Amino acid sequence: MYRLTNTLQEYAWGSQRAIFDAFGWQPSGRPAAELWLGAHESAPSVARCIAQVPPTWRDAVPASVRVGPDASGVALGDLIASDPHFMVGENVADVFGPRLPYLLKVLAAAGPLSLQVHPKPHQARAGFARENRAGVDRLAPERLYKDDQHKPELIVALTPFEGLSGFRRPQRAGELLEPVQGPTVQAMREVLAGPGLSDDRLRAAFELAAGLRDTDALEELTVATESLQRFVDAERGAGRRVSRGHVTALELAKAYPGDPGMLMSLLLNRFSLQPGEAVFLRAGQIHAYLHGLGVEIMANSDNVLRAGLTTKHVDVPELMACTDFTAEPPVRPSLRPVPGGLTDYRVGTPEFGLVYGDAAHGALITHTGPRIVVCLNGSVTISHALGELGTLTAGQSAFVPHGVGSVALSGGGSVAVSYVP
């Protein structure tokens, strides 16, 4: 078993407290958005024998988080490549090659992330090859495809968690747009109420909103926001209930003034999760996390096509080509109890599964293949047939190779375990 040291990503939407408070760490004073656990080349975890102690660390962040290039150990991807059959197992290596097919994260959103879509497998392969042929630098702001992988995702809430996922029915979207003024909004209402398939009407309305990105659009979005605010104020003044969709749109307009994501949100479902509840996001499904702390697992990719709520590059034609415009509610994973009180979250994607819960009553993880165990609070001891492997405290994580076999978890803490089905 290998102790992991992981990269803490400091994106602007991250929380200055949530991850630090959850793990009992000293706050750094900067927004901590995502803790990456895995082997993605952008920020690979470093693996070392669980008994070794890293040489130097920044005082503000404990030793379980890699904070610079001086940390000793070996990149997890290199460790796996050194002996793939032991590290990930023959079945995983045959399907995915000598690599870890998933990326695990602890995510803390203090404000909305960008509205985004992740490509399907064939789109990722084609887009990655196309940008490579064109010589687009992988760090260039206009680069869309950082790798050739698709990116389905599962988010499990650790605190109350809010987000947007997938499209509403056209009729309901049109109703929410009714009090909003502006020529583009009028055109959106018309296509939503018009003839044709639901997907086509949602596509047309979304494309109209996505086109609001120039100087003239700023004025129109201001009019749209002000008209919606007047409507909401009037409804509240009359003692009537205000739609959560309208409240969400105004919250997003405040966070990103002049951004078309405000209008896009009226086409989308908002979801709320309590701790332990989860949502699965297929490749092509538009979404945005709004607030909360959660454990997220995905295929090992960093491909993002942004739509709104962002100052970063937006490629509308590529976004439209990769978005699934099916009207459906947020997708909940199937849940299977694990003896001992944990829950196995099943989503049907071959790259990953996730077990989460409290290890107080002990649990046997029979999934083999490559596993990452992260302790979320308290402490968790990991054992196998030959004895104890080690103990993790809050925020610490370990890579358990396929060759170790089944492992048992015990202790007074909650834990997440990623695996390959």
C-alpha positions in Angstrom: 0.0 0.0 0.0 1.2 3.5 -0.9 0.5 6.7 0.9 -0.4 9.5 -1.6 0.4 13.1 -1.5 -2.0 15.1 -3.7 -2.3 18.5 -5.4 -4.7 21.1 -4.0 -6.1 23.2 -6.8 -6.7 26.8 -6.0 -9.4 27.9 -8.4 -11.3 31.2 -7.8 -14.6 29.5 -7.1 -13.1 27.3 -4.3 -13.8 27.7 -0.6 -11.2 29.2 1.7 -12.5 27.0 4.6 -14.4 23.9 3.5 -11.6 21.4 2.8 -9.4 22.8 5.5 -12.2 22.6 8.1 -13.3 19.1 7.0 -9.8 17.7 7.4 -8.6 19.8 10.3 -6.0 21.6 8.4 -4.7 25.1 8.9 -6.3 27.4 6.3 -3.9 28.8 3.7 -5.9 32.0 3.1 -6.5 31.0 -0.5 -9.5 29.3 -2.2 -9.0 25.5 -2.1 -11.3 24.2 -4.8 -10.2 20.6 -5.6 -7.9 18.0 -4.0 -6.8 15.7 -6.9 -6.2 12.0 -6.1 -5.0 10.1 -9.2 -2.6 9.9 -12.0 -3.7 12.6 -14.4 -0.6 14.2 -16.0 -1.7 17.7 -15.1 -1.4 17.0 -11.4 -0.4 13.4 -10.5 -0.4 12.1 -7.0 2.9 11.1 -5.6 3.1 7.6 -4.1 5.5 6.5 -1.4 5.8 3.7 1.1 3.3 4.4 3.9 6.1 4.4 6.5 8.2 7.1 4.7 8.0 10.7 5.8 8.2 13.5 3.1 11.2 15.8 3.6 9.9 19.3 3.5 6.4 20.8 3.5 4.7 24.2 3.7 3.6 24.9 7.2 0.0 25.7 6.2 -0.7 22.4 4.6 -0.1 19.0 6.2 2.1 16.2 4.7 -0.8 14.5 2.9 -0.9 17.3 0.3 1.9 17.8 -2.2 2.7 21.5 -2.4 5.7 21.6 -4.7 8.3 19.8 -6.9 10.5 18.9 -3.9 8.3 16.2 -2.5 9.9 12.8 -2.7 8.3 9.6 -4.0 7.2 8.5 -7.5 4.3 9.8 -9.6 1.4 7.4 -9.3 1.2 6.9 -13.1 4.9 5.9 -13.1 4.4 3.5 -10.2 1.5 1.8 -12.1 3.5 1.6 -15.3 6.4 -0.1 -13.5 4.3 -3.2 -12.8 0.8 -2.8 -14.3 -0.4 -6.4 -13.7 0.3 -6.0 -9.9 -0.8 -2.4 -9.7 -4.0 -2.4 -11.7 -4.6 -6.0 -12.6 -4.6 -7.8 -15.9 -8.2 -7.1 -16.7 -7.9 -3.3 -16.2 -4.5 -3.2 -18.1 -6.0 -5.1 -21.0 -8.9 -2.6 -21.3 -7.3 0.7 -20.4 -3.6 0.1 -20.7 -1.0 0.5 -17.9 -2.8 3.5 -16.4 -5.4 4.5 -13.8 -8.7 5.0 -15.7 -10.3 7.3 -13.1 -9.6 10.6 -11.2 -10.9 11.1 -7.7 -11.4 14.6 -6.2 -12.6 16.3 -3.0 -14.4 19.3 -4.4 -15.4 22.5 -2.4 -17.5 25.1 -4.2 -18.0 28.4 -2.5 -19.6 29.8 -5.6 -20.7 28.6 -9.0 -18.4 26.7 -11.3 -18.7 27.3 -15.0 -21.5 25.8 -17.0 -19.8 23.0 -18.8 -20.0 19.9 -20.9 -17.5 17.0 -21.3 -17.0 15.3 -24.6 -18.0 11.7 -25.5 -15.1 9.3 -26.3 -15.1 9.8 -30.1 -15.3 13.5 -29.7 -12.4 13.6 -27.2 -10.2 11.5 -29.5 -11.0 13.6 -32.6 -10.7 16.9 -30.8 -7.4 16.1 -29.1 -5.9 14.9 -32.4 -7.2 18.0 -34.2 -5.7 20.4 -31.8 -2.4 18.5 -31.8 -2.2 18.7 -35.6 -3.0 22.4 -35.4 -0.1 22.9 -33.0 -2.3 24.4 -30.2 -0.2 24.4 -27.0 -1.8 22.2 -24.3 -1.6 25.2 -21.8 -3.1 27.7 -24.3 -6.3 29.3 -23.0 -8.1 28.4 -26.2 -7.2 24.7 -25.9 -10.3 22.6 -25.4 -9.0 19.1 -25.3 -6.2 18.4 -22.8 -6.3 14.6 -23.4 -8.2 12.1 -25.6 -10.6 10.8 -22.9 -14.2 11.3 -22.2 -15.3 12.4 -18.8 -18.4 11.0 -17.1 -18.6 12.1 -13.5 -20.3 11.2 -10.2 -20.6 13.7 -7.3 -21.4 12.5 -3.8 -22.4 15.2 -1.3 -20.5 15.5 2.0 -22.5 18.6 2.9 -25.7 20.0 1.5 -24.8 20.5 -2.2 -26.4 22.5 -5.0 -26.0 22.3 -8.8 -27.5 22.4 -12.3 -27.7 19.3 -14.5 -29.4 18.6 -17.8 -32.3 20.3 -19.5 -35.9 21.0 -18.4 -38.9 20.3 -20.6 -39.3 23.0 -23.2 -42.7 24.0 -21.8 -41.3 24.6 -18.3 -38.3 26.5 -19.6 -40.6 28.7 -21.6 -42.7 29.5 -18.5 -39.6 30.5 -16.6 -38.5 32.8 -19.4 -41.9 34.5 -19.6 -41.2 37.5 -17.2 -37.7 38.1 -18.8 -37.5 40.9 -21.4 -35.3 41.2 -24.4 -35.4 40.2 -28.1 -33.2 37.1 -27.7 -35.4 35.9 -24.8 -38.5 36.5 -27.0 -36.9 34.4 -29.7 -36.0 31.7 -27.1 -39.6 31.5 -26.0 -40.8 31.2 -29.5 -38.6 28.3 -30.4 -39.4 26.5 -27.2 -43.2 26.9 -27.8 -42.9 26.0 -31.5 -43.1 22.7 -33.4 -40.5 20.0 -33.6 -38.7 17.6 -31.3 -38.0 18.6 -27.7 -34.2 18.2 -28.3 -34.3 20.5 -31.3 -36.3 23.2 -29.6 -33.9 23.2 -26.6 -30.9 23.2 -28.9 -32.2 26.3 -30.7 -33.0 28.1 -27.5 -29.7 27.3 -26.0 -27.8 28.4 -29.1 -29.6 31.8 -29.0 -28.5 32.3 -25.4 -24.9 31.1 -26.1 -24.6 33.8 -28.9 -24.9 36.6 -26.4 -21.2 37.4 -26.1 -20.5 40.8 -27.6 -20.9 44.4 -26.4 -24.6 44.6 -27.6 -25.2 41.4 -25.7 -24.1 43.0 -22.4 -26.9 45.6 -22.7 -29.5 42.9 -23.5 -28.4 40.7 -20.6 -28.6 43.7 -18.3 -32.2 44.3 -19.4 -33.0 40.6 -18.9 -31.6 40.6 -15.4 -33.4 43.8 -14.4 -36.7 42.7 -15.7 -36.5 39.4 -13.9 -35.5 41.2 -10.7 -38.6 43.4 -10.9 -40.8 40.4 -11.4 -39.3 38.6 -8.4 -39.6 41.7 -6.2 -43.3 42.0 -7.2 -44.0 38.4 -6.5 -42.4 38.6 -3.1 -44.2 41.9 -2.4 -47.5 40.1 -3.1 -46.6 37.2 -0.8 -46.4 34.7 -3.7 -43.9 31.9 -3.9 -40.9 32.7 -6.2 -39.6 29.9 -8.5 -36.2 28.5 -7.5 -35.3 28.8 -11.2 -35.8 32.5 -11.0 -33.8 32.8 -7.8 -31.0 30.8 -9.3 -30.8 33.0 -12.4 -30.5 36.1 -10.3 -27.9 34.6 -8.1 -25.8 33.7 -11.2 -26.4 37.1 -12.7 -24.9 38.6 -9.5 -21.9 36.3 -9.6 -21.3 36.7 -13.3 -22.9 40.0 -14.5 -23.3 40.2 -18.2 -22.8 36.4 -18.7 -25.4 34.4 -20.7 -25.2 31.6 -18.1 -28.0 33.5 -16.3 -30.4 32.8 -19.2 -29.0 29.3 -19.8 -29.8 28.3 -16.2 -33.5 28.9 -16.9 -33.3 26.0 -19.4 -31.7 23.7 -16.8 -32.7 21.6 -13.8 -31.5 22.6 -10.4 -30.7 19.8 -8.0 -30.1 19.7 -4.2 -28.3 16.9 -2.4 -28.1 16.0 1.2 -24.9 14.2 2.5 -24.6 10.8 1.0 -26.8 11.6 -2.0 -25.3 11.7 -5.5 -25.8 12.7 -9.1 -24.3 11.1 -12.1 -23.3 13.3 -15.1 -22.9 11.6 -18.4 -20.5 12.9 -21.1 -22.4 15.5 -23.1 -24.7 16.5 -20.2 -24.4 20.2 -19.3 -24.0 21.0 -15.7 -22.6 23.4 -13.1 -21.9 22.9 -9.4 -23.1 25.9 -7.4 -22.2 25.3 -3.7 -21.1 22.6 -1.4 -18.5 20.0 -0.5 -18.4 16.6 -2.2 -16.4 13.7 -3.4 -16.2 13.5 -7.1 -15.0 10.7 -9.3 -14.7 10.7 -13.1 -12.9 9.2 -16.0 -9.3 10.3 -16.0 -9.7 13.4 -18.1 -9.5 17.2 -17.8 -11.5 18.0 -21.0 -13.9 20.8 -20.4 -16.1 22.7 -22.9 -17.4 25.8 -21.2 -20.8 27.4 -21.9 -21.2 30.2 -19.4 -20.5 31.5 -15.9 -16.9 31.9 -16.9 -14.3 34.4 -18.2 -12.4 31.6 -20.0 -12.6 30.7 -23.6 -15.9 29.5 -25.0 -16.1 27.8 -28.4 -19.8 27.8 -29.2 -19.8 25.5 -32.3 -17.8 22.8 -30.4 -20.0 23.2 -27.4 -23.1 22.8 -29.5 -21.6 19.7 -31.2 -20.8 18.0 -27.8 -24.0 18.9 -25.8 -26.8 16.4 -25.3 -30.1 18.3 -25.4 -32.3 15.6 -24.0 -34.8 16.9 -21.5 -34.5 14.7 -18.4 -34.1 15.1 -14.6 -30.8 14.7 -12.9 -29.6 11.1 -13.0 -29.2 9.4 -9.6 -26.9 6.4 -9.4 -28.0 2.9 -8.3 -27.0 2.2 -4.7 -25.9 -1.1 -3.3 -25.3 -1.6 0.5 -21.9 -2.9 1.5 -21.9 -5.0 4.7 -20.7 -2.7 7.5 -22.8 0.3 6.5 -21.0 1.6 3.4 -22.7 2.3 0.1 -21.6 1.3 -3.4 -22.5 3.9 -6.0 -23.0 2.2 -9.4 -23.3 4.3 -12.6 -22.6 1.8 -15.4 -19.4 3.4 -16.7 -16.4 1.0 -17.0 -13.8 3.4 -15.7 -15.0 3.8 -12.1 -17.2 3.1 -9.1 -17.2 4.5 -5.6 -17.8 3.2 -2.2 -18.6 5.8 0.5 -19.8 5.8 4.1 -18.8 5.4 7.8 -16.3 2.6 8.6 -17.3 2.5 12.3 -18.8 -1.0 11.9 -16.1 -2.3 9.6 -16.4 -3.2 6.0 -14.8 -5.6 3.5 -13.9 -4.1 0.1 -14.0 -7.0 -2.3 -13.4 -4.9 -5.4 -9.9 -5.6 -6.7 -8.1 -3.6 -9.3 -6.6 -0.2 -8.5 -8.2 1.4 -5.5 -7.7 4.8 -3.8 -8.8 5.1 -0.2 -9.3 8.6 1.3 -10.3 9.2 4.9 -12.8 12.0 5.1 -13.0 12.4 8.9 -11.8 10.5 12.0 -9.5 7.7 11.2 -9.7 4.5 9.1 -7.4 1.4 9.4 -6.8 -0.7 6.3 -6.1 -4.4 6.7 -5.8 -7.4 4.4 -5.4 -11.2 4.9 -1.8 -10.9 6.2 -2.5 -8.1 8.7 -2.8 -4.4 9.1 -1.6 -2.2 6.2 -1.9 1.2 7.9 -4.1 3.9 9.3 -5.3 7.1 7.6 -6.6 10.2 9.4 -8.8 12.9 7.9 -7.5 14.1 4.6 -5.0 11.3 4.1 -5.2 8.8 1.3 -3.6 5.7 0.0 -3.3 3.7 -3.2 -4.1 0.0 -2.8 -2.8 -2.1 -5.7 -4.7 -4.9 -7.3 -2.2 -7.4 -6.1 -3.0 -6.7 -2.4 -6.5 -8.3 -2.9 -9.5 -7.6 -0.8 -9.1 -5.1 2.1 -11.0 -4.5 5.3 -11.7 -1.1 6.7 -12.3 -0.3 10.3 -12.2 2.7 12.6 -14.3 5.7 13.6 -14.2 7.7 10.4 -15.9 8.1 7.1 -14.2 7.0 3.9 -14.4 7.0 0.1 -12.9 4.2 -1.9 -12.6 4.4 -5.7 -12.4 1.3 -7.8 -12.7 0.0 -11.4 -15.9 -2.2 -11.7 
